[in-house]
Amino acid sequence: MGNKRYTVYVGGMEVNDNYVTEERALELSDMYEAQGYTDVAIVYVEPEVEQTAEQTVEVNITESDLEMFADLVYNNEKFTWSFPDQNGNNVTIKFVQESEDYDDNGE
């Protein structure tokens, strides 16, 4: 309940300058409704995902992984890897085969 990720709208206008706790959002909502406003909305604001600069992630490859890559290349199979990066964020990589378009000359 102490998470400051809420904002309150009255008549389509945001009435708080900064994000507030859920408790404070409810107080504001009640206050405006007591003043006769009927178009009061409490909105939870999703935390922004921090975009980081390029990073290198080391991925250990096993024999099984090599077999999956072979199936990708030769049998048009697909597979997914999921793992945490150095910051603990989950990274998912989907491997799919991209078809190569050739012209009449094989280029």
SULNOR-V569460 format. One record per residue. N is the residue number from 1. PHI is phi in whole degrees, 0 to 359 (999 if undefined). D_FIRST is the distance of its C-alpha to the first C-alpha in Angstrom with 2 decimals. Layout:
N_PHI_D_FIRST / N_PHI_D_FIRST
This chain:
1_999_0.00 / 2_276_3.82 / 3_288_5.52 / 4_274_8.33 / 5_227_9.86 / 6_240_10.43 / 7_221_13.77 / 8_237_15.63 / 9_245_19.24 / 10_230_21.84 / 11_62_25.24 / 12_82_24.52 / 13_250_23.76 / 14_287_20.59 / 15_257_19.98 / 16_245_17.73 / 17_280_19.29 / 18_232_16.37 / 19_298_13.08 / 20_234_10.39 / 21_288_6.68 / 22_300_5.83 / 23_300_6.84 / 24_293_9.81 / 25_298_10.69 / 26_295_11.11 / 27_298_13.15 / 28_299_15.22 / 29_300_15.84 / 30_299_17.01 / 31_298_19.15 / 32_291_20.90 / 33_294_21.48 / 34_294_22.98 / 35_275_25.28 / 36_101_26.52 / 37_285_24.89 / 38_249_24.54 / 39_254_23.53 / 40_255_19.92 / 41_225_17.57 / 42_258_13.92 / 43_237_14.01 / 44_278_11.69 / 45_256_13.66 / 46_297_14.54 / 47_299_14.97 / 48_286_18.68 / 49_276_20.80 / 50_288_22.87 / 51_274_26.51 / 52_252_28.64 / 53_292_32.36 / 54_307_34.67 / 55_223_34.38 / 56_260_36.67 / 57_240_35.49 / 58_273_37.97 / 59_238_38.29 / 60_282_40.64 / 61_252_42.94 / 62_254_44.59 / 63_303_47.68 / 64_299_45.54 / 65_298_43.91 / 66_298_47.41 / 67_294_48.40 / 68_294_45.46 / 69_295_46.57 / 70_298_50.12 / 71_297_49.00 / 72_297_47.16 / 73_288_50.30 / 74_266_52.95 / 75_238_51.36 / 76_57_48.73 / 77_282_45.97 / 78_235_42.31 / 79_205_39.72 / 80_230_36.29 / 81_248_35.07 / 82_229_31.44 / 83_198_30.56 / 84_277_28.14 / 85_274_29.34 / 86_296_29.55 / 87_265_26.00 / 88_86_24.55 / 89_280_24.19 / 90_283_25.72 / 91_244_29.06 / 92_237_30.98 / 93_241_34.61 / 94_256_36.56 / 95_260_40.29 / 96_224_42.61 / 97_276_46.24 / 98_265_47.21 / 99_287_50.57 / 100_262_53.22 / 101_268_55.27 / 102_246_58.91 / 103_274_61.59 / 104_296_65.12 / 105_266_66.08 / 106_79_63.36 / 107_248_61.44
